[in-house]
Amino acid sequence: MSDTIHLLIERYGLIAVFAGCLTEGETAAILGGFFAHQAVFVPWHAYAAAFLGAFGGDTFFFLMGRRFAGHAIVRRLIAKPGFSHAHDFLHNHPNLFIFANRYIYGMRLFGGVAAGLSDIPFRRFVVINMLSSLLWAAIFCGLGYFFGLGAETLLGETIRKHHRLLIALGIGIAVLVFGHFAARWVRTRQARRIA
């Protein structure tokens, strides 16, 4: 069973890292770095998949806001409470907003659409987004890579076998739990500001 899972990860894992990084993709980038450390992926392939996914996702959301402002999906996003915060931050600090948007949990989708609805030139968005995506992919793939190094030190050679799949699953679960509590904390904080 674990050989089949290992083969699937080798064959389709980079596609999963790319797809996961199209939206809120921290978990996918961390797992990409972890599997790069385990020699399942070539490290720069994992980094490239994370970068292209992050850059492509933000660019897609920007174009969605720019080209489809009247579409029902965009109108629903605009109506959400987080959108007003994104819009205010973008209005006051446009370059910083574009660069930092991906690092603020839960704001990435709103941020891309808000930037697309603004008067920021597409070329400027692409350059700042590219720089931000390069740094983001390095940070989160690096975290996964160094977590793999620490896990290997703690567990010795057993991680070189099928146990690494369980450890990767553990990393994914830990990041998802952290993301859940971080999003809950942000929602609570926003509710207090509104009240």
Summary of the structure (lengths in Angstrom):
residues: 195
radius of gyration: 18.2
end to end distance: 52.4
largest distance: 55.9
contacts: 652
relative contact order: 0.16
helix: 86%
strand: 0%
